C-alpha cells in the first residue's frame, strides 16, 4: 500500500503520462515497456471503458467491443473485470458493446489524436427473468486458456443440489472432474487427488474447503459470482500445486440500493445482504446449520447423538480511491464443531475451520493495472478424543501470510503480465497419546516467486501465451523453474486448436483420507525430500458450428515425479518429523485421457454432455510391492449429462452421471498366524489383501433432479425449490468390508446414499 | 440439433426410473484371484528361552469357511548362524500344522537364525531373523498424571515371583496415574506391549454406557499394542487397554525387523493408518512378510514383564 501513499493521479491523462508518474514502480514499468516494445501509433487516440451488468453491477468479462469507421472494423474483448481498452485512429467511430443475453449498446465517439476517452456501459439484461434463471453459457471459456472453464452464479443455482447449492459439487459434473463418493465434495481432476488442487477464494488459498467431513464445500453460493476451474496446464499466474486450480470469486454488493436474499434449505439458514457505499459496495453473507435444537432434544434421551454445527461468514467491501484506484477487502470465516459424549470417561471433540482475509489495492493506468495484495489464510483442525479415560489429541495449524504484486498491461493485441509473490507459512502439528507426545512439527518456511506472462492475440480467435514462474522455497533452498505455454489457433471459421503445457511443483502436502476430510492436515516438504513435480500437456479441438452449440475434444497427459504419500505405517511415538520419516517419498505416476464436451448454450433448454476416457497410475517402492497401481479414483469411463429447461415460472433441471466402478483391493486368501505379542489366535483367521486396487466396484450412476418455481412474496421475488438426489435410488457401492468374525463370512458391500429429497425457499429483498 | 435433443436428456428420467435398482451381486465376486495354498509360517523366537513350537499351514480361499490346513512337510529346521547349530522339527500329529523339536538349545541374543522347510510338492520356505539384544526394564512405575513424578515403583517377578500381585507397590486404581516402563533402550527397531488379565471372571472397571451387551461381551482380556518407538527409553500403557479389575501381566517386547514389519503394516496387529473404508479400505494393503516362498512371520524378541493388580475406582 505504501507504494501509492500520497500519490494523486490527474483525471484521464494519457496512459504514458500516467506511467511516467508512478514513482518507484517506474523501473518495472519501463522494463515491461521495453519487453513489450509495442508503443501505440503516434497520433492514435485511446478509448477505454468497463462493461457491467445494469441489474447486478457485476462486470461482464469477455464482452465484445467492436469499432467501425469508414469501412474499417476493429474489435477487442473486455478482460475478467469487464475492462477494455484500444488505440484508434482519430475520427468518428461507432462503438458497439455486446454481451450474451444483454442488450447491446451503440455509441458514436469522436477520437482525438493522443486523446483518451472513457466509455463505461452498463448493459441491460434482455429479459430479467431469463437472465436470472436460465443457464446461458454457464461454462464460459476463460480468456482463451485451454482446459479452463468458468461457472457463473446462475448456472450454480439452477442445477440440482444435495440439500445445499454447492459450487464445488456442481463442478463434479464436468468431464475430467470426479467425486470419490456421494458424501465427498473433494475434486478428483484428471487423475489427480484433492491434495493436488489449489483452491482460492478471492485470490486467497483456502486450505480445507469443506464442511461436514466433506459433505459440503465452504463456499456459500449466495456470495459466489463465478467459479473458474483450470483442470490442468494452468497459467503462470498461479502456482503451488501439481494438478488444478479452482478460483472462486465473490460478488460485490448491488449498485442500486441495499438488496439481499434470505434462504432456508434442508441443512442451513442463510442471509446475504449487500449494497452501495459512497464510492463502492459492501456485501456480507452468512449461513449456519439449524439442526442443533433437534439434536439437543434427541440427546436428552440418547447422549451418544452428536452435537454438530457449521457456519460460515463472508464479507466483501470495495471502494474507489481517487478516480483510478480500487481498494477491496475480502473476509471469510468458517467453522465446524462436533462433540460426541459417549460416557463419563469417553468423548470425541473435533473442531476445524478456515479464516481468510485479504486487502487488495488496484490501480488503473489506462492500458495497465497494478494490484498489490496482502492476505492471511489460516486453517486449524483440532481433535480431542478420550476413550475410557485415555486422552488422545491431534492438532494441526497452518497460517499463510502472503504479499503479492501483479502488473498487467493490455496493448490491444498483446497482454503482458508479471508479478511477484511471497508467502510466509507457519505449520504446527501436535499428536499426543496418553499424555505422551507422538511427534511435534513447528516449521516456518517461506516461498517466494516471480512470474512473467506474455499473451499474444491474433485477432479475436487466436492467442499464444508464454509464461515462466521462478520459485524458491526456504526448505532445501531449491530454485524451481516453471515454464508454461498455451495457445488457441483457428483451423477454420468454426474450429480452433487448443494446446497447453506446463511444469509444476508442490511443497505443501495435504494429508487426507479418501473417504472424508474432517481430519485433514497439511505439512511442508522439508530439505530431506524433493518437491513433487508434474509436467502437464493438453491438446484439443473446439468446434462452434453456431452460437447455440459448442463441442470440444481435449486430450491430456501428465507425468508426475517425486510424489510423496503419507506413511500410515509409522511407529507409534516416533518423534522424527522429517518429511522422509512422515511420508513415503520418491513416488511417480502418470495420468492420461481424453474429454468430450458437447454444450447447448442458449434457448429454453440448455445443458451439456461430457465424457472422459482416462487412466492414472502411481508407483511407490513401499506400496504394492513396488509395482504401479491405479489409485482408487482411476476411472476408465466417466459420463455426465446436464439439462436445464425453462418453462414459465418453472425451471427444471436434471443431471445424470455414470462412471466406471471405483478401484479397490480384493482379498485373495484367508490365513492365520498368532498375535506375536499375546500368542492369541484369531478364530477364523485374517484375509490376505491382493494386488492393490486390482478389482472394481460396480459402475456408478445416479440421477438428480430439481424444480424451481418463481413466485412473489410480499411484493418481492422469491423461489421455491424441490430437489431430489439420486432420483431412482441407485444404491451405488461405496466400499467393501471383509468379515472375519465368522467361519464362512464373505464380503459385504457398504452402499452409498439412497434417494434423498430436499426442499428450499429463498426470498429476495 | 435443437432443443429436442436437450429435452431428450430430460426424457431419460422415466427410463432410468424403470431401470433403477440397488447394486447387488454375489459376495464371491468381491474376492480377487485366489491365493489359496500359499504357505503360512508362524514362528517366534524369544531370547533366553528354548526353541519354540512352530506352525506351517496353507492359506485358504477367502470365500471358504476357515479351517487349519497343513501342508505335507518333508523336513523343517532352524540353523543358528551359518549352519553351526541345527535344530530339526517334527510334526505334532494331534495339531495340524504344528511342529516341535526335542532340542534344548536356548535362543541367544543378537544371533542370526535361519528357518528352512521343504515340502513334498517341492516347495520351500525360507526365512531369517536376527534376535534382539537382551532387554530388561529398569523399573516399572506409576506416575502422577500432572507432574509425571513417580508415585510408586512396582515390585518385579524376580523380586517376588507370583506374589507381586499382593505387594502394596503393585496395587493400582483404574485410571489413576500413568503406567510406565523405564529402561535403557536396546538397539531394536521398535517395541510392542501386551497385557493380559489373569482373573478371567473379574468385573468390569469401565462403565461403557455406549456399548451394547454384545460389544461388552467381546471386550478382550488380552491385548497388544501397535509398534512403539520407545525413543525416550519409556513405554507407557494407556488405560484404554484395561477393562477388568484383578491381576494383570504386562509384557514389553524388544522386537526384530520381521516382527516390526509385520505389526506396523498389518491392520490385524495394530498397524496401518486411520484409513477409510472398513476392513478393506484405504489401509487394506498386503503386510510386509519377510518369508521367502510364503507369508507369515519368523520373528524374534527379547521380553520383560511385570504383574500388578487393578482395583476399580471408589
Boltz contact constraints between the chains, C-beta under 6 A:
constraints:
  - contact:
      token1: [A, 304]
      token2: [B, 210]
      max_distance: 6.0
  - contact:
      token1: [A, 342]
      token2: [B, 210]
      max_distance: 6.0
  - contact:
      token1: [A, 343]
      token2: [B, 207]
      max_distance: 6.0
  - contact:
      token1: [A, 343]
      token2: [B, 209]
      max_distance: 6.0
  - contact:
      token1: [A, 343]
      token2: [B, 210]
      max_distance: 6.0
  - contact:
      token1: [A, 387]
      token2: [B, 240]
      max_distance: 6.0
  - contact:
      token1: [A, 388]
      token2: [B, 206]
      max_distance: 6.0
  - contact:
      token1: [A, 388]
      token2: [B, 239]
      max_distance: 6.0
  - contact:
      token1: [A, 388]
      token2: [B, 240]
      max_distance: 6.0
  - contact:
      token1: [A, 389]
      token2: [B, 175]
      max_distance: 6.0
  - contact:
      token1: [A, 389]
      token2: [B, 239]
      max_distance: 6.0
  - contact:
      token1: [A, 390]
      token2: [B, 238]
      max_distance: 6.0
  - contact:
      token1: [A, 390]
      token2: [B, 239]
      max_distance: 6.0
  - contact:
      token1: [A, 390]
      token2: [B, 240]
      max_distance: 6.0
  - contact:
      token1: [A, 434]
      token2: [B, 236]
      max_distance: 6.0
  - contact:
      token1: [A, 434]
      token2: [B, 238]
      max_distance: 6.0
  - contact:
      token1: [A, 435]
      token2: [B, 178]
      max_distance: 6.0
  - contact:
      token1: [A, 436]
      token2: [B, 236]
      max_distance: 6.0
  - contact:
      token1: [A, 513]
      token2: [B, 276]
      max_distance: 6.0
  - contact:
      token1: [A, 513]
      token2: [B, 282]
      max_distance: 6.0
  - contact:
      token1: [A, 514]
      token2: [B, 282]
      max_distance: 6.0
  - contact:
      token1: [A, 515]
      token2: [B, 276]
      max_distance: 6.0
  - contact:
      token1: [A, 515]
      token2: [B, 277]
      max_distance: 6.0
  - contact:
      token1: [A, 549]
      token2: [B, 1]
      max_distance: 6.0
  - contact:
      token1: [A, 568]
      token2: [B, 272]
      max_distance: 6.0
  - contact:
      token1: [A, 568]
      token2: [B, 273]
      max_distance: 6.0
  - contact:
      token1: [A, 568]
      token2: [B, 283]
      max_distance: 6.0
  - contact:
      token1: [A, 569]
      token2: [B, 264]
      max_distance: 6.0
  - contact:
      token1: [A, 569]
      token2: [B, 265]
      max_distance: 6.0
  - contact:
      token1: [A, 569]
      token2: [B, 271]
      max_distance: 6.0
  - contact:
      token1: [A, 571]
      token2: [B, 190]
      max_distance: 6.0
  - contact:
      token1: [A, 571]
      token2: [B, 227]
      max_distance: 6.0
  - contact:
      token1: [A, 571]
      token2: [B, 229]
      max_distance: 6.0
  - contact:
      token1: [A, 572]
      token2: [B, 226]
      max_distance: 6.0
  - contact:
      token1: [A, 572]
      token2: [B, 228]
      max_distance: 6.0
  - contact:
      token1: [A, 573]
      token2: [B, 228]
      max_distance: 6.0
  - contact:
      token1: [A, 573]
      token2: [B, 229]
      max_distance: 6.0
  - contact:
      token1: [A, 574]
      token2: [B, 229]
      max_distance: 6.0
  - contact:
      token1: [A, 575]
      token2: [B, 231]
      max_distance: 6.0
  - contact:
      token1: [A, 600]
      token2: [B, 6]
      max_distance: 6.0
  - contact:
      token1: [A, 603]
      token2: [B, 3]
      max_distance: 6.0
  - contact:
      token1: [A, 605]
      token2: [B, 3]
      max_distance: 6.0
  - contact:
      token1: [A, 605]
      token2: [B, 6]
      max_distance: 6.0
  - contact:
      token1: [A, 605]
      token2: [B, 7]
      max_distance: 6.0
  - contact:
      token1: [A, 607]
      token2: [B, 6]
      max_distance: 6.0
  - contact:
      token1: [A, 641]
      token2: [B, 9]
      max_distance: 6.0
  - contact:
      token1: [A, 643]
      token2: [B, 6]
      max_distance: 6.0
  - contact:
      token1: [A, 643]
      token2: [B, 9]
      max_distance: 6.0
  - contact:
      token1: [A, 643]
      token2: [B, 10]
      max_distance: 6.0
  - contact:
      token1: [A, 645]
      token2: [B, 10]
      max_distance: 6.0
  - contact:
      token1: [A, 654]
      token2: [B, 10]
      max_distance: 6.0
  - contact:
      token1: [A, 665]
      token2: [B, 284]
      max_distance: 6.0
  - contact:
      token1: [A, 666]
      token2: [B, 31]
      max_distance: 6.0
  - contact:
      token1: [A, 666]
      token2: [B, 32]
      max_distance: 6.0
  - contact:
      token1: [A, 667]
      token2: [B, 31]
      max_distance: 6.0
  - contact:
      token1: [A, 667]
      token2: [B, 62]
      max_distance: 6.0
  - contact:
      token1: [A, 668]
      token2: [B, 32]
      max_distance: 6.0
  - contact:
      token1: [A, 668]
      token2: [B, 34]
      max_distance: 6.0
  - contact:
      token1: [A, 668]
      token2: [B, 35]
      max_distance: 6.0
  - contact:
      token1: [A, 669]
      token2: [B, 35]
      max_distance: 6.0
  - contact:
      token1: [A, 669]
      token2: [B, 36]
      max_distance: 6.0
  - contact:
      token1: [A, 669]
      token2: [B, 38]
      max_distance: 6.0
  - contact:
      token1: [A, 669]
      token2: [B, 59]
      max_distance: 6.0
  - contact:
      token1: [A, 669]
      token2: [B, 62]
      max_distance: 6.0
  - contact:
      token1: [A, 670]
      token2: [B, 60]
      max_distance: 6.0
  - contact:
      token1: [A, 670]
      token2: [B, 62]
      max_distance: 6.0
  - contact:
      token1: [A, 670]
      token2: [B, 66]
      max_distance: 6.0
  - contact:
      token1: [A, 671]
      token2: [B, 40]
      max_distance: 6.0
  - contact:
      token1: [A, 671]
      token2: [B, 59]
      max_distance: 6.0
  - contact:
      token1: [A, 673]
      token2: [B, 42]
      max_distance: 6.0
  - contact:
      token1: [A, 673]
      token2: [B, 296]
      max_distance: 6.0
  - contact:
      token1: [A, 673]
      token2: [B, 297]
      max_distance: 6.0
  - contact:
      token1: [A, 674]
      token2: [B, 42]
      max_distance: 6.0
  - contact:
      token1: [A, 675]
      token2: [B, 224]
      max_distance: 6.0
  - contact:
      token1: [A, 676]
      token2: [B, 44]
      max_distance: 6.0
  - contact:
      token1: [A, 676]
      token2: [B, 259]
      max_distance: 6.0
  - contact:
      token1: [A, 676]
      token2: [B, 299]
      max_distance: 6.0
  - contact:
      token1: [A, 677]
      token2: [B, 192]
      max_distance: 6.0
  - contact:
      token1: [A, 677]
      token2: [B, 194]
      max_distance: 6.0
  - contact:
      token1: [A, 677]
      token2: [B, 224]
      max_distance: 6.0
  - contact:
      token1: [A, 677]
      token2: [B, 253]
      max_distance: 6.0
  - contact:
      token1: [A, 678]
      token2: [B, 194]
      max_distance: 6.0
  - contact:
      token1: [A, 678]
      token2: [B, 222]
      max_distance: 6.0
  - contact:
      token1: [A, 678]
      token2: [B, 224]
      max_distance: 6.0
  - contact:
      token1: [A, 680]
      token2: [B, 222]
      max_distance: 6.0
  - contact:
      token1: [A, 684]
      token2: [B, 66]
      max_distance: 6.0
  - contact:
      token1: [A, 685]
      token2: [B, 66]
      max_distance: 6.0
  - contact:
      token1: [A, 686]
      token2: [B, 268]
      max_distance: 6.0
  - contact:
      token1: [A, 687]
      token2: [B, 62]
      max_distance: 6.0
  - contact:
      token1: [A, 689]
      token2: [B, 284]
      max_distance: 6.0
  - contact:
      token1: [A, 689]
      token2: [B, 285]
      max_distance: 6.0
  - contact:
      token1: [A, 689]
      token2: [B, 286]
      max_distance: 6.0
  - contact:
      token1: [A, 690]
      token2: [B, 32]
      max_distance: 6.0
  - contact:
      token1: [A, 695]
      token2: [B, 32]
      max_distance: 6.0
  - contact:
      token1: [A, 698]
      token2: [B, 23]
      max_distance: 6.0
  - contact:
      token1: [A, 703]
      token2: [B, 16]
      max_distance: 6.0
  - contact:
      token1: [A, 728]
      token2: [B, 16]
      max_distance: 6.0
  - contact:
      token1: [A, 728]
      token2: [B, 17]
      max_distance: 6.0
  - contact:
      token1: [A, 728]
      token2: [B, 20]
      max_distance: 6.0
  - contact:
      token1: [A, 730]
      token2: [B, 20]
      max_distance: 6.0
  - contact:
      token1: [A, 731]
      token2: [B, 22]
      max_distance: 6.0
  - contact:
      token1: [A, 731]
      token2: [B, 23]
      max_distance: 6.0
  - contact:
      token1: [A, 732]
      token2: [B, 23]
      max_distance: 6.0
  - contact:
      token1: [A, 733]
      token2: [B, 23]
      max_distance: 6.0
  - contact:
      token1: [A, 735]
      token2: [B, 277]
      max_distance: 6.0
  - contact:
      token1: [A, 735]
      token2: [B, 278]
      max_distance: 6.0
  - contact:
      token1: [A, 735]
      token2: [B, 281]
      max_distance: 6.0
  - contact:
      token1: [A, 736]
      token2: [B, 30]
      max_distance: 6.0
  - contact:
      token1: [A, 736]
      token2: [B, 280]
      max_distance: 6.0
  - contact:
      token1: [A, 737]
      token2: [B, 278]
      max_distance: 6.0
  - contact:
      token1: [A, 737]
      token2: [B, 279]
      max_distance: 6.0
  - contact:
      token1: [A, 737]
      token2: [B, 280]
      max_distance: 6.0
  - contact:
      token1: [A, 738]
      token2: [B, 279]
      max_distance: 6.0
  - contact:
      token1: [A, 738]
      token2: [B, 280]
      max_distance: 6.0
  - contact:
      token1: [A, 743]
      token2: [B, 65]
      max_distance: 6.0
  - contact:
      token1: [A, 743]
      token2: [B, 66]
      max_distance: 6.0
  - contact:
      token1: [A, 744]
      token2: [B, 65]
      max_distance: 6.0
  - contact:
      token1: [A, 746]
      token2: [B, 27]
      max_distance: 6.0
  - contact:
      token1: [A, 746]
      token2: [B, 63]
      max_distance: 6.0
  - contact:
      token1: [A, 747]
      token2: [B, 27]
      max_distance: 6.0
  - contact:
      token1: [A, 747]
      token2: [B, 30]
      max_distance: 6.0
